[in-house]
Amino acid sequence: MAKLIRDRDGEGYYGSCVEALEFDGKTAGGKLVGHEPMVGCCLKVGTITAGTYSDRDWWMTTPITEITSETDDEIKFKTKNSTYTFVK
């Protein structure tokens, strides 16, 4: 199961639904362009159905500005506001 973790405070979410979304102003909710972090896209991680005993179902970043490192197990990246770790 994938995990998205904001490095500064450990906030984020986990789940089997991973979407790289591109917002072009034409498609409501963004256009799905992949399933891993991509520069220029927002990354949304969560559950397909509602989270059990949770107050949220997903977490989405602001647009990714830079991929800083990548291994077989994880990808580290930056957005305008934060640094994240995505665990595959």
C-alpha positions, 0 to 999 in steps of 0.5 A, spaced: 500 500 500 502 506 498 504 512 503 505 519 502 508 523 507 510 530 508 517 530 511 516 536 516 511 533 520 509 526 518 502 528 516 499 525 509 495 518 508 496 511 505 492 507 500 491 503 494 489 509 490 495 513 487 493 519 482 498 524 478 493 529 476 494 535 471 490 541 472 489 545 466 482 549 468 478 545 463 477 538 466 474 539 473 478 535 478 484 534 474 486 530 468 489 523 470 496 522 467 499 517 471 500 513 478 507 516 481 509 523 482 510 527 476 513 534 475 507 539 474 502 534 477 498 534 484 499 527 487 493 524 490 493 518 495 488 515 498 482 509 498 477 508 493 472 507 498 471 511 505 477 510 510 475 506 515 474 510 522 478 516 519 476 523 518 479 523 511 479 519 505 485 522 501 491 527 501 493 531 495 499 535 494 500 542 491 503 541 484 510 538 484 516 542 482 522 537 483 523 530 484 529 530 488 531 522 489 528 516 487 529 508 489 525 502 487 521 503 494 520 511 494 520 517 491 522 524 494 519 530 491 518 538 493 512 542 492 512 550 492 510 549 500 513 542 502 517 536 501 514 529 501 516 522 501 512 517 497 513 510 499 511 505 493 
